[in-house]
Amino acid sequence: MHAAAPAPAKTPLPLNVHERALVTWAAIFPLVLAAQAVLSPLVHAWPAVLQVFAMTLVVVPVASYVVMPRLMALYARLTRR
């Protein structure tokens, strides 16, 4: 007898552009707010472009590697995708 083939893994449906924008905003807004609160006292005398550079140097990796994967998983669970 042949063994039954395993059921294919359920591939989550991709988010539409509006859902992706909402999840991205939900990740970025609090991170930028926190980064601004923490970094502003340290970089307030720097030119604006360097202040933004320092903030994005912190926010983008944290959002990309920590926050977004968790938010995407939570969103998928909440919407049962």
Stockholm file with secondary structure:
# STOCKHOLM 1.0

chainA/1-81         MHAAAPAPAKTPLPLNVHERALVTWAAIFPLVLAAQAVLSPLVHAWPAVLQVFAMTLVVVPVASYVVMPRLMALYARLTRR
#=GR chainA/1-81 SS CCCCCCCCCCCCCCCCHHHHHHHHHHHHHHHHHHHHHHHHHHHTTSCHHHHHHHHHHHHHHHIIIIIHHHHHHHHHHHHTC
#=GC SS_cons        CCCCCCCCCCCCCCCCHHHHHHHHHHHHHHHHHHHHHHHHHHHTTSCHHHHHHHHHHHHHHHIIIIIHHHHHHHHHHHHTC
//
